[in-house]
Amino acid sequence: MGDKGRTYDFTINFEGPANASFDMTGQSITLDANGKGSADITLTNNSLKTIKGIPSTVKYTVVEN
Protein backbone atom coordinates (compact mmCIF):
# COMPACT_ATOMS: atom_id res chain seq x y z
CA MET A 1 0.00 0.00 0.00
CA GLY A 2 3.07 2.25 -0.09
CA ASP A 3 3.80 4.79 -2.81
CA LYS A 4 5.50 2.81 -5.62
CA GLY A 5 7.29 5.91 -6.93
CA ARG A 6 8.99 6.72 -3.63
CA THR A 7 12.25 5.52 -2.12
CA TYR A 8 12.28 4.12 1.39
CA ASP A 9 15.23 4.36 3.77
CA PHE A 10 15.92 1.74 6.43
CA THR A 11 18.54 1.07 9.08
CA ILE A 12 19.32 -2.52 10.00
CA ASN A 13 20.94 -2.95 13.42
CA PHE A 14 22.82 -6.17 14.11
CA GLU A 15 23.92 -7.64 17.44
CA GLY A 16 25.83 -10.87 17.98
CA PRO A 17 29.30 -12.31 18.47
CA ALA A 18 32.23 -9.89 18.21
CA ASN A 19 33.74 -9.65 14.73
CA ALA A 20 31.07 -11.83 13.09
CA SER A 21 30.85 -11.08 9.37
CA PHE A 22 28.41 -11.76 6.54
CA ASP A 23 27.33 -10.35 3.19
CA MET A 24 24.37 -8.14 2.28
CA THR A 25 24.01 -7.95 -1.52
CA GLY A 26 27.75 -7.40 -2.06
CA GLN A 27 28.28 -5.23 1.02
CA SER A 28 30.42 -6.81 3.72
CA ILE A 29 29.02 -6.40 7.24
CA THR A 30 31.38 -7.01 10.17
CA LEU A 31 30.27 -6.56 13.76
CA ASP A 32 32.61 -4.58 16.01
CA ALA A 33 34.45 -5.83 19.11
CA ASN A 34 31.22 -5.31 21.11
CA GLY A 35 29.21 -7.40 18.65
CA LYS A 36 27.29 -4.47 17.17
CA GLY A 37 26.91 -3.18 13.63
CA SER A 38 24.45 -1.49 11.32
CA ALA A 39 23.71 -0.83 7.67
CA ASP A 40 21.68 1.92 6.02
CA ILE A 41 19.79 0.89 2.90
CA THR A 42 17.43 2.50 0.42
CA LEU A 43 14.77 0.49 -1.38
CA THR A 44 12.52 1.40 -4.29
CA ASN A 45 9.66 -0.46 -5.96
CA ASN A 46 10.71 -4.04 -6.78
CA SER A 47 14.21 -3.69 -5.23
CA LEU A 48 15.55 -5.96 -2.51
CA LYS A 49 18.59 -6.69 -0.37
CA THR A 50 19.69 -10.23 0.51
CA ILE A 51 21.69 -11.14 3.60
CA LYS A 52 23.86 -14.25 3.14
CA GLY A 53 25.88 -16.12 5.68
CA ILE A 54 24.43 -14.39 8.73
CA PRO A 55 25.19 -16.51 11.81
CA SER A 56 22.15 -17.85 13.67
CA THR A 57 23.46 -16.08 16.79
CA VAL A 58 23.11 -12.62 15.21
CA LYS A 59 19.92 -10.75 16.04
CA TYR A 60 18.75 -7.88 13.85
CA THR A 61 16.10 -5.18 13.77
CA VAL A 62 14.90 -3.22 10.75
CA VAL A 63 13.77 0.36 11.27
CA GLU A 64 12.18 2.50 8.56
CA ASN A 65 13.60 6.00 8.69
PQR file of N, CA, C, O and H, with PARSE charges and radii, in Angstrom:
ATOM      1  N   MET A   1       0.806  -1.180   0.000 -0.4000 1.5000
ATOM      2  CA  MET A   1       0.000   0.000   0.000 -0.0000 2.0000
ATOM      3  C   MET A   1       0.860   1.258   0.000  0.5500 1.7000
ATOM      4  O   MET A   1       0.333   2.370   0.041 -0.5500 1.4000
ATOM      5  N   GLY A   2       2.177   1.090  -0.046 -0.4000 1.5000
ATOM      6  CA  GLY A   2       3.066   2.253  -0.085 -0.0000 2.0000
ATOM      7  C   GLY A   2       3.103   2.874  -1.470  0.5500 1.7000
ATOM      8  O   GLY A   2       2.645   2.276  -2.443 -0.5500 1.4000
ATOM      9  H   GLY A   2       2.605   0.187  -0.080  0.4000 1.0000
ATOM     10  N   ASP A   3       3.644   4.065  -1.549 -0.4000 1.5000
ATOM     11  CA  ASP A   3       3.798   4.793  -2.813 -0.0000 2.0000
ATOM     12  C   ASP A   3       4.891   4.121  -3.640  0.5500 1.7000
ATOM     13  O   ASP A   3       6.052   4.120  -3.230 -0.5500 1.4000
ATOM     14  H   ASP A   3       4.016   4.552  -0.758  0.4000 1.0000
ATOM     15  N   LYS A   4       4.545   3.548  -4.797 -0.4000 1.5000
ATOM     16  CA  LYS A   4       5.502   2.805  -5.619 -0.0000 2.0000
ATOM     17  C   LYS A   4       6.546   3.698  -6.279  0.5500 1.7000
ATOM     18  O   LYS A   4       7.561   3.189  -6.755 -0.5500 1.4000
ATOM     19  H   LYS A   4       3.602   3.549  -5.130  0.4000 1.0000
ATOM     20  N   GLY A   5       6.336   4.998  -6.323 -0.4000 1.5000
ATOM     21  CA  GLY A   5       7.294   5.909  -6.930 -0.0000 2.0000
ATOM     22  C   GLY A   5       8.277   6.501  -5.942  0.5500 1.7000
ATOM     23  O   GLY A   5       9.137   7.292  -6.329 -0.5500 1.4000
ATOM     24  H   GLY A   5       5.512   5.412  -5.936  0.4000 1.0000
ATOM     25  N   ARG A   6       8.171   6.143  -4.700 -0.4000 1.5000
ATOM     26  CA  ARG A   6       8.987   6.716  -3.632 -0.0000 2.0000
ATOM     27  C   ARG A   6      10.129   5.778  -3.249  0.5500 1.7000
ATOM     28  O   ARG A   6      10.043   4.567  -3.452 -0.5500 1.4000
ATOM     29  H   ARG A   6       7.472   5.500  -4.386  0.4000 1.0000
ATOM     30  N   THR A   7      11.190   6.343  -2.699 -0.4000 1.5000
ATOM     31  CA  THR A   7      12.252   5.523  -2.121 -0.0000 2.0000
ATOM     32  C   THR A   7      12.021   5.439  -0.614  0.5500 1.7000
ATOM     33  O   THR A   7      11.467   6.355  -0.006 -0.5500 1.4000
ATOM     34  H   THR A   7      11.260   7.327  -2.534  0.4000 1.0000
ATOM     35  N   TYR A   8      12.442   4.354  -0.038 -0.4000 1.5000
ATOM     36  CA  TYR A   8      12.275   4.125   1.394 -0.0000 2.0000
ATOM     37  C   TYR A   8      13.637   3.827   2.004  0.5500 1.7000
ATOM     38  O   TYR A   8      14.386   2.990   1.500 -0.5500 1.4000
ATOM     39  H   TYR A   8      12.892   3.610  -0.532  0.4000 1.0000
ATOM     40  N   ASP A   9      13.950   4.518   3.090 -0.4000 1.5000
ATOM     41  CA  ASP A   9      15.234   4.364   3.773 -0.0000 2.0000
ATOM     42  C   ASP A   9      15.042   3.547   5.044  0.5500 1.7000
ATOM     43  O   ASP A   9      14.092   3.759   5.797 -0.5500 1.4000
ATOM     44  H   ASP A   9      13.342   5.198   3.500  0.4000 1.0000
ATOM     45  N   PHE A  10      15.956   2.614   5.268 -0.4000 1.5000
ATOM     46  CA  PHE A  10      15.919   1.735   6.426 -0.0000 2.0000
ATOM     47  C   PHE A  10      17.298   1.665   7.069  0.5500 1.7000
ATOM     48  O   PHE A  10      18.318   1.847   6.405 -0.5500 1.4000
ATOM     49  H   PHE A  10      16.728   2.442   4.655  0.4000 1.0000
ATOM     50  N   THR A  11      17.313   1.401   8.356 -0.4000 1.5000
ATOM     51  CA  THR A  11      18.539   1.068   9.079 -0.0000 2.0000
ATOM     52  C   THR A  11      18.349  -0.321   9.659  0.5500 1.7000
ATOM     53  O   THR A  11      17.341  -0.609  10.303 -0.5500 1.4000
ATOM     54  H   THR A  11      16.484   1.253   8.896  0.4000 1.0000
ATOM     55  N   ILE A  12      19.330  -1.175   9.422 -0.4000 1.5000
ATOM     56  CA  ILE A  12      19.319  -2.517  10.001 -0.0000 2.0000
ATOM     57  C   ILE A  12      20.404  -2.550  11.074  0.5500 1.7000
ATOM     58  O   ILE A  12      21.577  -2.312  10.787 -0.5500 1.4000
ATOM     59  H   ILE A  12      20.149  -0.941   8.899  0.4000 1.0000
ATOM     60  N   ASN A  13      20.010  -2.844  12.296 -0.4000 1.5000
ATOM     61  CA  ASN A  13      20.941  -2.947  13.416 -0.0000 2.0000
ATOM     62  C   ASN A  13      21.176  -4.420  13.714  0.5500 1.7000
ATOM     63  O   ASN A  13      20.230  -5.203  13.810 -0.5500 1.4000
ATOM     64  H   ASN A  13      19.057  -3.038  12.529  0.4000 1.0000
ATOM     65  N   PHE A  14      22.438  -4.788  13.858 -0.4000 1.5000
ATOM     66  CA  PHE A  14      22.823  -6.172  14.111 -0.0000 2.0000
ATOM     67  C   PHE A  14      23.484  -6.263  15.486  0.5500 1.7000
ATOM     68  O   PHE A  14      24.172  -5.339  15.921 -0.5500 1.4000
ATOM     69  H   PHE A  14      23.205  -4.152  13.779  0.4000 1.0000
ATOM     70  N   GLU A  15      23.263  -7.390  16.158 -0.4000 1.5000
ATOM     71  CA  GLU A  15      23.915  -7.639  17.443 -0.0000 2.0000
ATOM     72  C   GLU A  15      24.200  -9.127  17.553  0.5500 1.7000
ATOM     73  O   GLU A  15      23.311  -9.954  17.348 -0.5500 1.4000
ATOM     74  H   GLU A  15      22.705  -8.140  15.804  0.4000 1.0000
ATOM     75  N   GLY A  16      25.444  -9.466  17.877 -0.4000 1.5000
ATOM     76  CA  GLY A  16      25.826 -10.870  17.979 -0.0000 2.0000
ATOM     77  C   GLY A  16      27.269 -10.997  18.443  0.5500 1.7000
ATOM     78  O   GLY A  16      27.780 -10.122  19.142 -0.5500 1.4000
ATOM     79  H   GLY A  16      26.166  -8.794  18.043  0.4000 1.0000
ATOM     80  N   PRO A  17      27.924 -12.084  18.056 -0.5600 1.5000
ATOM     81  CA  PRO A  17      29.298 -12.310  18.471  0.2800 2.0000
ATOM     82  C   PRO A  17      30.246 -11.257  17.881  0.5500 1.7000
ATOM     83  O   PRO A  17      30.077 -10.812  16.745 -0.5500 1.4000
ATOM     84  N   ALA A  18      31.232 -10.877  18.671 -0.4000 1.5000
ATOM     85  CA  ALA A  18      32.228  -9.894  18.213 -0.0000 2.0000
ATOM     86  C   ALA A  18      32.879 -10.370  16.916  0.5500 1.7000
ATOM     87  O   ALA A  18      33.211 -11.546  16.761 -0.5500 1.4000
ATOM     88  H   ALA A  18      31.369 -11.238  19.593  0.4000 1.0000
ATOM     89  N   ASN A  19      33.052  -9.435  15.997 -0.4000 1.5000
ATOM     90  CA  ASN A  19      33.744  -9.652  14.730 -0.0000 2.0000
ATOM     91  C   ASN A  19      33.058 -10.635  13.780  0.5500 1.7000
ATOM     92  O   ASN A  19      33.677 -11.074  12.811 -0.5500 1.4000
ATOM     93  H   ASN A  19      32.782  -8.480  16.122  0.4000 1.0000
ATOM     94  N   ALA A  20      31.803 -10.988  14.032 -0.4000 1.5000
ATOM     95  CA  ALA A  20      31.068 -11.831  13.087 -0.0000 2.0000
ATOM     96  C   ALA A  20      30.937 -11.066  11.775  0.5500 1.7000
ATOM     97  O   ALA A  20      30.792  -9.843  11.784 -0.5500 1.4000
ATOM     98  H   ALA A  20      31.301 -10.632  14.819  0.4000 1.0000
ATOM     99  N   SER A  21      30.985 -11.769  10.652 -0.4000 1.5000
ATOM    100  CA  SER A  21      30.853 -11.082   9.368 -0.0000 2.0000
ATOM    101  C   SER A  21      29.955 -11.883   8.430  0.5500 1.7000
ATOM    102  O   SER A  21      29.852 -13.106   8.532 -0.5500 1.4000
ATOM    103  H   SER A  21      31.103 -12.762  10.644  0.4000 1.0000
ATOM    104  N   PHE A  22      29.308 -11.159   7.513 -0.4000 1.5000
ATOM    105  CA  PHE A  22      28.407 -11.758   6.539 -0.0000 2.0000
ATOM    106  C   PHE A  22      28.231 -10.768   5.405  0.5500 1.7000
ATOM    107  O   PHE A  22      28.781  -9.668   5.446 -0.5500 1.4000
ATOM    108  H   PHE A  22      29.393 -10.166   7.431  0.4000 1.0000
ATOM    109  N   ASP A  23      27.472 -11.148   4.402 -0.4000 1.5000
ATOM    110  CA  ASP A  23      27.330 -10.353   3.190 -0.0000 2.0000
ATOM    111  C   ASP A  23      25.878  -9.899   3.008  0.5500 1.7000
ATOM    112  O   ASP A  23      24.945 -10.673   3.222 -0.5500 1.4000
ATOM    113  H   ASP A  23      27.025 -12.042   4.369  0.4000 1.0000
ATOM    114  N   MET A  24      25.701  -8.647   2.616 -0.4000 1.5000
ATOM    115  CA  MET A  24      24.372  -8.143   2.285 -0.0000 2.0000
ATOM    116  C   MET A  24      24.433  -7.552   0.878  0.5500 1.7000
ATOM    117  O   MET A  24      24.840  -6.405   0.696 -0.5500 1.4000
ATOM    118  H   MET A  24      26.458  -8.018   2.442  0.4000 1.0000
ATOM    119  N   THR A  25      24.025  -8.342  -0.113 -0.4000 1.5000
ATOM    120  CA  THR A  25      24.013  -7.947  -1.519 -0.0000 2.0000
ATOM    121  C   THR A  25      25.320  -7.251  -1.908  0.5500 1.7000
ATOM    122  O   THR A  25      25.308  -6.128  -2.413 -0.5500 1.4000
ATOM    123  H   THR A  25      23.693  -9.273   0.035  0.4000 1.0000
ATOM    124  N   GLY A  26      26.447  -7.931  -1.668 -0.4000 1.5000
ATOM    125  CA  GLY A  26      27.750  -7.405  -2.063 -0.0000 2.0000
ATOM    126  C   GLY A  26      28.409  -6.478  -1.059  0.5500 1.7000
ATOM    127  O   GLY A  26      29.571  -6.114  -1.238 -0.5500 1.4000
ATOM    128  H   GLY A  26      26.457  -8.843  -1.258  0.4000 1.0000
ATOM    129  N   GLN A  27      27.710  -6.089  -0.019 -0.4000 1.5000
ATOM    130  CA  GLN A  27      28.278  -5.226   1.018 -0.0000 2.0000
ATOM    131  C   GLN A  27      28.675  -6.093   2.206  0.5500 1.7000
ATOM    132  O   GLN A  27      27.842  -6.801   2.772 -0.5500 1.4000
ATOM    133  H   GLN A  27      26.766  -6.385   0.126  0.4000 1.0000
ATOM    134  N   SER A  28      29.940  -6.034   2.579 -0.4000 1.5000
ATOM    135  CA  SER A  28      30.416  -6.810   3.720 -0.0000 2.0000
ATOM    136  C   SER A  28      30.006  -6.121   5.021  0.5500 1.7000
ATOM    137  O   SER A  28      30.223  -4.922   5.197 -0.5500 1.4000
ATOM    138  H   SER A  28      30.617  -5.459   2.119  0.4000 1.0000
ATOM    139  N   ILE A  29      29.414  -6.888   5.920 -0.4000 1.5000
ATOM    140  CA  ILE A  29      29.024  -6.396   7.242 -0.0000 2.0000
ATOM    141  C   ILE A  29      29.870  -7.141   8.258  0.5500 1.7000
ATOM    142  O   ILE A  29      29.875  -8.372   8.278 -0.5500 1.4000
ATOM    143  H   ILE A  29      29.237  -7.862   5.777  0.4000 1.0000
ATOM    144  N   THR A  30      30.584  -6.413   9.100 -0.4000 1.5000
ATOM    145  CA  THR A  30      31.377  -7.010  10.168 -0.0000 2.0000
ATOM    146  C   THR A  30      31.009  -6.328  11.475  0.5500 1.7000
ATOM    147  O   THR A  30      31.081  -5.104  11.586 -0.5500 1.4000
ATOM    148  H   THR A  30      30.580  -5.413   9.084  0.4000 1.0000
ATOM    149  N   LEU A  31      30.619  -7.114  12.455 -0.4000 1.5000
ATOM    150  CA  LEU A  31      30.274  -6.564  13.762 -0.0000 2.0000
ATOM    151  C   LEU A  31      31.548  -6.133  14.483  0.5500 1.7000
ATOM    152  O   LEU A  31      32.607  -6.730  14.291 -0.5500 1.4000
ATOM    153  H   LEU A  31      30.561  -8.108  12.365  0.4000 1.0000
ATOM    154  N   ASP A  32      31.443  -5.101  15.308 -0.4000 1.5000
ATOM    155  CA  ASP A  32      32.614  -4.583  16.014 -0.0000 2.0000
ATOM    156  C   ASP A  32      32.988  -5.476  17.198  0.5500 1.7000
ATOM    157  O   ASP A  32      32.393  -6.536  17.393 -0.5500 1.4000
ATOM    158  H   ASP A  32      30.582  -4.617  15.464  0.4000 1.0000
ATOM    159  N   ALA A  33      33.963  -5.050  17.976 -0.4000 1.5000
ATOM    160  CA  ALA A  33      34.448  -5.832  19.114 -0.0000 2.0000
ATOM    161  C   ALA A  33      33.376  -6.024  20.184  0.5500 1.7000
ATOM    162  O   ALA A  33      33.483  -6.928  21.013 -0.5500 1.4000
ATOM    163  H   ALA A  33      34.446  -4.190  17.818  0.4000 1.0000
ATOM    164  N   ASN A  34      32.338  -5.174  20.171 -0.4000 1.5000
ATOM    165  CA  ASN A  34      31.223  -5.305  21.113 -0.0000 2.0000
ATOM    166  C   ASN A  34      30.067  -6.105  20.515  0.5500 1.7000
ATOM    167  O   ASN A  34      29.031  -6.273  21.158 -0.5500 1.4000
ATOM    168  H   ASN A  34      32.251  -4.440  19.497  0.4000 1.0000
ATOM    169  N   GLY A  35      30.240  -6.596  19.293 -0.4000 1.5000
ATOM    170  CA  GLY A  35      29.212  -7.397  18.655 -0.0000 2.0000
ATOM    171  C   GLY A  35      28.070  -6.585  18.067  0.5500 1.7000
ATOM    172  O   GLY A  35      26.955  -7.088  17.926 -0.5500 1.4000
ATOM    173  H   GLY A  35      31.082  -6.459  18.771  0.4000 1.0000
ATOM    174  N   LYS A  36      28.342  -5.329  17.723 -0.4000 1.5000
ATOM    175  CA  LYS A  36      27.294  -4.467  17.171 -0.0000 2.0000
ATOM    176  C   LYS A  36      27.691  -3.964  15.788  0.5500 1.7000
ATOM    177  O   LYS A  36      28.873  -3.799  15.487 -0.5500 1.4000
ATOM    178  H   LYS A  36      29.247  -4.920  17.838  0.4000 1.0000
ATOM    179  N   GLY A  37      26.692  -3.726  14.959 -0.4000 1.5000
ATOM    180  CA  GLY A  37      26.913  -3.182  13.630 -0.0000 2.0000
ATOM    181  C   GLY A  37      25.594  -2.707  13.051  0.5500 1.7000
ATOM    182  O   GLY A  37      24.527  -3.018  13.580 -0.5500 1.4000
ATOM    183  H   GLY A  37      25.731  -3.860  15.203  0.4000 1.0000
ATOM    184  N   SER A  38      25.670  -1.954  11.965 -0.4000 1.5000
ATOM    185  CA  SER A  38      24.455  -1.487  11.317 -0.0000 2.0000
ATOM    186  C   SER A  38      24.719  -1.236   9.841  0.5500 1.7000
ATOM    187  O   SER A  38      25.864  -1.135   9.401 -0.5500 1.4000
ATOM    188  H   SER A  38      26.537  -1.701  11.535  0.4000 1.0000
ATOM    189  N   ALA A  39      23.634  -1.139   9.093 -0.4000 1.5000
ATOM    190  CA  ALA A  39      23.710  -0.835   7.669 -0.0000 2.0000
ATOM    191  C   ALA A  39      22.516   0.034   7.307  0.5500 1.7000
ATOM    192  O   ALA A  39      21.393  -0.237   7.734 -0.5500 1.4000
ATOM    193  H   ALA A  39      22.703  -1.221   9.450  0.4000 1.0000
ATOM    194  N   ASP A  40      22.753   1.065   6.530 -0.4000 1.5000
ATOM    195  CA  ASP A  40      21.682   1.918   6.016 -0.0000 2.0000
ATOM    196  C   ASP A  40      21.413   1.497   4.580  0.5500 1.7000
ATOM    197  O   ASP A  40      22.341   1.360   3.783 -0.5500 1.4000
ATOM    198  H   ASP A  40      23.665   1.285   6.184  0.4000 1.0000
ATOM    199  N   ILE A  41      20.138   1.293   4.250 -0.4000 1.5000
ATOM    200  CA  ILE A  41      19.785   0.885   2.896 -0.0000 2.0000
ATOM    201  C   ILE A  41      18.618   1.728   2.388  0.5500 1.7000
ATOM    202  O   ILE A  41      17.829   2.264   3.166 -0.5500 1.4000
ATOM    203  H   ILE A  41      19.384   1.404   4.898  0.4000 1.0000
ATOM    204  N   THR A  42      18.533   1.828   1.076 -0.4000 1.5000
ATOM    205  CA  THR A  42      17.426   2.503   0.417 -0.0000 2.0000
ATOM    206  C   THR A  42      16.799   1.516  -0.552  0.5500 1.7000
ATOM    207  O   THR A  42      17.495   0.882  -1.345 -0.5500 1.4000
ATOM    208  H   THR A  42      19.174   1.393   0.445  0.4000 1.0000
ATOM    209  N   LEU A  43      15.484   1.391  -0.484 -0.4000 1.5000
ATOM    210  CA  LEU A  43      14.768   0.490  -1.378 -0.0000 2.0000
ATOM    211  C   LEU A  43      13.740   1.265  -2.189  0.5500 1.7000
ATOM    212  O   LEU A  43      13.137   2.221  -1.702 -0.5500 1.4000
ATOM    213  H   LEU A  43      14.918   1.906   0.161  0.4000 1.0000
ATOM    214  N   THR A  44      13.550   0.842  -3.424 -0.4000 1.5000
ATOM    215  CA  THR A  44      12.524   1.399  -4.293 -0.0000 2.0000
ATOM    216  C   THR A  44      11.607   0.254  -4.710  0.5500 1.7000
ATOM    217  O   THR A  44      11.824  -0.893  -4.318 -0.5500 1.4000
ATOM    218  H   THR A  44      14.040   0.066  -3.820  0.4000 1.0000
ATOM    219  N   ASN A  45      10.594   0.560  -5.496 -0.4000 1.5000
ATOM    220  CA  ASN A  45       9.659  -0.457  -5.957 -0.0000 2.0000
ATOM    221  C   ASN A  45      10.410  -1.597  -6.641  0.5500 1.7000
ATOM    222  O   ASN A  45      11.228  -1.364  -7.531 -0.5500 1.4000
ATOM    223  H   ASN A  45      10.418   1.491  -5.814  0.4000 1.0000
ATOM    224  N   ASN A  46      10.133  -2.813  -6.227 -0.4000 1.5000
ATOM    225  CA  ASN A  46      10.711  -4.039  -6.777 -0.0000 2.0000
ATOM    226  C   ASN A  46      12.204  -4.216  -6.508  0.5500 1.7000
ATOM    227  O   ASN A  46      12.829  -5.055  -7.156 -0.5500 1.4000
ATOM    228  H   ASN A  46       9.468  -3.003  -5.504  0.4000 1.0000
ATOM    229  N   SER A  47      12.806  -3.465  -5.580 -0.4000 1.5000
ATOM    230  CA  SER A  47      14.205  -3.691  -5.227 -0.0000 2.0000
ATOM    231  C   SER A  47      14.265  -4.518  -3.944  0.5500 1.7000
ATOM    232  O   SER A  47      13.301  -4.566  -3.180 -0.5500 1.4000
ATOM    233  H   SER A  47      12.298  -2.783  -5.053  0.4000 1.0000
ATOM    234  N   LEU A  48      15.397  -5.161  -3.720 -0.4000 1.5000
ATOM    235  CA  LEU A  48      15.550  -5.958  -2.510 -0.0000 2.0000
ATOM    236  C   LEU A  48      17.014  -6.047  -2.126  0.5500 1.7000
ATOM    237  O   LEU A  48      17.901  -5.784  -2.938 -0.5500 1.4000
ATOM    238  H   LEU A  48      16.180  -5.122  -4.340  0.4000 1.0000
ATOM    239  N   LYS A  49      17.253  -6.414  -0.894 -0.4000 1.5000
ATOM    240  CA  LYS A  49      18.586  -6.691  -0.370 -0.0000 2.0000
ATOM    241  C   LYS A  49      18.542  -8.097   0.207  0.5500 1.7000
ATOM    242  O   LYS A  49      17.550  -8.487   0.823 -0.5500 1.4000
ATOM    243  H   LYS A  49      16.533  -6.628  -0.234  0.4000 1.0000
ATOM    244  N   THR A  50      19.611  -8.859   0.011 -0.4000 1.5000
ATOM    245  CA  THR A  50      19.691 -10.225   0.509 -0.0000 2.0000
ATOM    246  C   THR A  50      20.865 -10.343   1.461  0.5500 1.7000
ATOM    247  O   THR A  50      21.977  -9.929   1.135 -0.5500 1.4000
ATOM    248  H   THR A  50      20.417  -8.542  -0.489  0.4000 1.0000
ATOM    249  N   ILE A  51      20.625 -10.903   2.628 -0.4000 1.5000
ATOM    250  CA  ILE A  51      21.689 -11.137   3.604 -0.0000 2.0000
ATOM    251  C   ILE A  51      22.072 -12.608   3.504  0.5500 1.7000
ATOM    252  O   ILE A  51      21.224 -13.489   3.642 -0.5500 1.4000
ATOM    253  H   ILE A  51      19.722 -11.240   2.893  0.4000 1.0000
ATOM    254  N   LYS A  52      23.363 -12.869   3.262 -0.4000 1.5000
ATOM    255  CA  LYS A  52      23.857 -14.247   3.138 -0.0000 2.0000
ATOM    256  C   LYS A  52      24.910 -14.516   4.194  0.5500 1.7000
ATOM    257  O   LYS A  52      25.749 -13.666   4.492 -0.5500 1.4000
ATOM    258  H   LYS A  52      24.052 -12.153   3.150  0.4000 1.0000
ATOM    259  N   GLY A  53      24.853 -15.693   4.745 -0.4000 1.5000
ATOM    260  CA  GLY A  53      25.879 -16.120   5.682 -0.0000 2.0000
ATOM    261  C   GLY A  53      25.746 -15.522   7.070  0.5500 1.7000
ATOM    262  O   GLY A  53      26.699 -15.558   7.849 -0.5500 1.4000
ATOM    263  H   GLY A  53      24.172 -16.384   4.503  0.4000 1.0000
ATOM    264  N   ILE A  54      24.587 -14.975   7.396 -0.4000 1.5000
ATOM    265  CA  ILE A  54      24.427 -14.386   8.732 -0.0000 2.0000
ATOM    266  C   ILE A  54      24.360 -15.518   9.766  0.5500 1.7000
ATOM    267  O   ILE A  54      23.547 -16.432   9.631 -0.5500 1.4000
ATOM    268  H   ILE A  54      23.813 -14.945   6.764  0.4000 1.0000
ATOM    269  N   PRO A  55      25.207 -15.458  10.790 -0.5600 1.5000
ATOM    270  CA  PRO A  55      25.187 -16.508  11.809  0.2800 2.0000
ATOM    271  C   PRO A  55      23.839 -16.539  12.542  0.5500 1.7000
ATOM    272  O   PRO A  55      23.196 -15.504  12.714 -0.5500 1.4000
ATOM    273  N   SER A  56      23.429 -17.708  12.960 -0.4000 1.5000
ATOM    274  CA  SER A  56      22.155 -17.850  13.666 -0.0000 2.0000
ATOM    275  C   SER A  56      22.162 -17.122  15.008  0.5500 1.7000
ATOM    276  O   SER A  56      21.102 -16.877  15.584 -0.5500 1.4000
ATOM    277  H   SER A  56      23.951 -18.550  12.820  0.4000 1.0000
ATOM    278  N   THR A  57      23.341 -16.776  15.509 -0.4000 1.5000
ATOM    279  CA  THR A  57      23.456 -16.083  16.793 -0.0000 2.0000
ATOM    280  C   THR A  57      23.365 -14.558  16.659  0.5500 1.7000
ATOM    281  O   THR A  57      23.415 -13.845  17.661 -0.5500 1.4000
ATOM    282  H   THR A  57      24.202 -16.975  15.042  0.4000 1.0000
ATOM    283  N   VAL A  58      23.233 -14.061  15.435 -0.4000 1.5000
ATOM    284  CA  VAL A  58      23.113 -12.616  15.214 -0.0000 2.0000
ATOM    285  C   VAL A  58      21.639 -12.237  15.184  0.5500 1.7000
ATOM    286  O   VAL A  58      20.855 -12.795  14.417 -0.5500 1.4000
ATOM    287  H   VAL A  58      23.192 -14.640  14.621  0.4000 1.0000
ATOM    288  N   LYS A  59      21.278 -11.287  16.025 -0.4000 1.5000
ATOM    289  CA  LYS A  59      19.918 -10.745  16.038 -0.0000 2.0000
ATOM    290  C   LYS A  59      19.936  -9.447  15.234  0.5500 1.7000
ATOM    291  O   LYS A  59      20.954  -8.758  15.173 -0.5500 1.4000
ATOM    292  H   LYS A  59      21.915 -10.833  16.649  0.4000 1.0000
ATOM    293  N   TYR A  60      18.804  -9.123  14.621 -0.4000 1.5000
ATOM    294  CA  TYR A  60      18.747  -7.884  13.849 -0.0000 2.0000
ATOM    295  C   TYR A  60      17.367  -7.249  13.959  0.5500 1.7000
ATOM    296  O   TYR A  60      16.364  -7.930  14.168 -0.5500 1.4000
ATOM    297  H   TYR A  60      17.976  -9.683  14.670  0.4000 1.0000
ATOM    298  N   THR A  61      17.341  -5.938  13.814 -0.4000 1.5000
ATOM    299  CA  THR A  61      16.103  -5.184  13.771 -0.0000 2.0000
ATOM    300  C   THR A  61      16.163  -4.275  12.546  0.5500 1.7000
ATOM    301  O   THR A  61      17.222  -3.765  12.180 -0.5500 1.4000
ATOM    302  H   THR A  61      18.156  -5.384  13.644  0.4000 1.0000
ATOM    303  N   VAL A  62      15.005  -4.087  11.924 -0.4000 1.5000
ATOM    304  CA  VAL A  62      14.898  -3.221  10.753 -0.0000 2.0000
ATOM    305  C   VAL A  62      13.993  -2.057  11.135  0.5500 1.7000
ATOM    306  O   VAL A  62      12.870  -2.246  11.602 -0.5500 1.4000
ATOM    307  H   VAL A  62      14.145  -4.502  12.220  0.4000 1.0000
ATOM    308  N   VAL A  63      14.514  -0.840  10.922 -0.4000 1.5000
ATOM    309  CA  VAL A  63      13.765   0.363  11.267 -0.0000 2.0000
ATOM    310  C   VAL A  63      13.623   1.221  10.011  0.5500 1.7000
ATOM    311  O   VAL A  63      14.614   1.543   9.356 -0.5500 1.4000
ATOM    312  H   VAL A  63      15.426  -0.687  10.542  0.4000 1.0000
ATOM    313  N   GLU A  64      12.378   1.592   9.678 -0.4000 1.5000
ATOM    314  CA  GLU A  64      12.175   2.504   8.557 -0.0000 2.0000
ATOM    315  C   GLU A  64      12.425   3.917   9.046  0.5500 1.7000
ATOM    316  O   GLU A  64      11.868   4.354  10.053 -0.5500 1.4000
ATOM    317  H   GLU A  64      11.572   1.330  10.210  0.4000 1.0000
ATOM    318  N   ASN A  65      13.285   4.631   8.301 -0.4000 1.5000
ATOM    319  CA  ASN A  65      13.598   5.998   8.686 -0.0000 2.0000
ATOM    320  C   ASN A  65      12.547   6.892   8.099  0.5500 1.7000
ATOM    321  O   ASN A  65      12.595   8.108   8.288 -0.5500 1.4000
ATOM    322  H   ASN A  65      13.737   4.276   7.483  0.4000 1.0000
TER
END
